[in-house]
Amino acid sequence: MPGLYPFCAYLKYKRIASSKHGVHSPFVFDLVTKTFPADKTDYSNFTAELWRNECLSSTEEIDVTDFGTGTSGKRRVADIAKRAAKSPAAAQLLYRIVKRFAPKNILELGTSLGISTHYMHAGNPSANIITLEGCPQTAAKAQSGFTKHHINAKVITGDFSSTLQPALDEIRSVDLVYIDGNHRKAPTLLYFSLLKKYSHNDTVLIFDDIHWSAEMEEAWNEIKSDPDIHVSIDVFHFGIVYFRKQQVKEDFVLKW
Ligand SMILES: C[S@@+](CC[C@H](N)C(=O)[O-])C[C@H]1O[C@@H](n2cnc3c(N)ncnc32)[C@H](O)[C@@H]1O
């Protein structure tokens, strides 16, 4: 993760993150002891890693509109796989979270080549997954991977500002949402306010890159302070929130 802001944020995270010993909530203790730690699963044969390797060794170039940076032009698929996709370790944590909660309806904001989507599908193959991507050629490439590897995910192409609401209307109730695109404060808070309306007490919202920039840090602070959010967990790469109104409001910064 480049840049001075995330580097300083990482040093702060390392200083304040606590281990399982500081966790008194049974729900969070269970997560931190059973779901978060790397397990012995051999992930090398997961379609996600096969697809990542196919993309990394591809010589294909596609026309990319980068909604994150606002730039556009030709990019090598290999380069996108290297830079945009979640690292194996973080994507595998996402997989274990999906496996733990077995969400029926999953929504992803930011498909890119679909590597994280593959992992979420592996976590619960019977889940109904909708994934949103702004760049048409990137979405088409992701779709080719889903078709090839029999991943049950529907890709909707277009700016989140025009695709999120229809996707929510289609899915009606979300069980797990992974927000991994458009890492700016105002849009992130807008997505959060929309997602809240389609969430229930057990919905899990996972925000990527919460320490990417000062404005993402502000967005994360507002999200976790929201009165409807009772549990927030910061594992640096992800900010995970739960509604769980039966639980006393508490924020965790946890080693992972
Ligand atoms: C970091 S990548 C997603 C990586 C993917 N989740 C993975 O780990 O394999 C973010 C993606 O979000 C898309 N994106 C960013 N802002 C967007 C917006 N406003 N509308 C639609 N797509 C957007 C970008 O085009 C990019 O492909």
PDBQT file of the ligand as one rigid body, heavy atoms in Angstrom, charges set to zero:
ROOT
HETATM    1  C1  LIG A 301      -9.666  -1.956  -5.900  1.00  0.00    +0.000 C 
HETATM    2  S1  LIG A 301     -10.578  -2.383  -7.308  1.00  0.00    +0.000 S 
HETATM    3  C2  LIG A 301     -11.531  -3.770  -6.783  1.00  0.00    +0.000 C 
HETATM    4  C3  LIG A 301     -10.700  -4.991  -6.534  1.00  0.00    +0.000 C 
HETATM    5  C4  LIG A 301     -11.493  -6.246  -6.312  1.00  0.00    +0.000 C 
HETATM    6  N1  LIG A 301     -12.498  -6.082  -5.270  1.00  0.00    +0.000 N 
HETATM    7  C5  LIG A 301     -10.567  -7.387  -5.915  1.00  0.00    +0.000 C 
HETATM    8  O1  LIG A 301     -10.038  -7.348  -4.780  1.00  0.00    +0.000 OA
HETATM    9  O2  LIG A 301     -10.360  -8.299  -6.733  1.00  0.00    +0.000 OA
HETATM   10  C6  LIG A 301     -11.795  -1.111  -7.369  1.00  0.00    +0.000 C 
HETATM   11  C7  LIG A 301     -12.673  -1.155  -8.607  1.00  0.00    +0.000 C 
HETATM   12  O3  LIG A 301     -13.764  -0.266  -8.372  1.00  0.00    +0.000 OA
HETATM   13  C8  LIG A 301     -14.090   0.371  -9.579  1.00  0.00    +0.000 C 
HETATM   14  N2  LIG A 301     -14.711   1.675  -9.217  1.00  0.00    +0.000 N 
HETATM   15  C9  LIG A 301     -14.144   2.684  -8.493  1.00  0.00    +0.000 A 
HETATM   16  N3  LIG A 301     -15.012   3.708  -8.371  1.00  0.00    +0.000 NA
HETATM   17  C10 LIG A 301     -16.151   3.341  -9.029  1.00  0.00    +0.000 A 
HETATM   18  C11 LIG A 301     -17.410   3.977  -9.239  1.00  0.00    +0.000 A 
HETATM   19  N4  LIG A 301     -17.672   5.197  -8.767  1.00  0.00    +0.000 N 
HETATM   20  N5  LIG A 301     -18.346   3.298  -9.928  1.00  0.00    +0.000 NA
HETATM   21  C12 LIG A 301     -18.098   2.057 -10.416  1.00  0.00    +0.000 A 
HETATM   22  N6  LIG A 301     -16.923   1.401 -10.253  1.00  0.00    +0.000 NA
HETATM   23  C13 LIG A 301     -15.960   2.039  -9.568  1.00  0.00    +0.000 A 
HETATM   24  C14 LIG A 301     -12.768   0.545 -10.321  1.00  0.00    +0.000 C 
HETATM   25  O4  LIG A 301     -13.003   0.625 -11.720  1.00  0.00    +0.000 OA
HETATM   26  C15 LIG A 301     -12.002  -0.696  -9.896  1.00  0.00    +0.000 C 
HETATM   27  O5  LIG A 301     -12.067  -1.694 -10.868  1.00  0.00    +0.000 OA
ENDROOT
TORSDOF 0
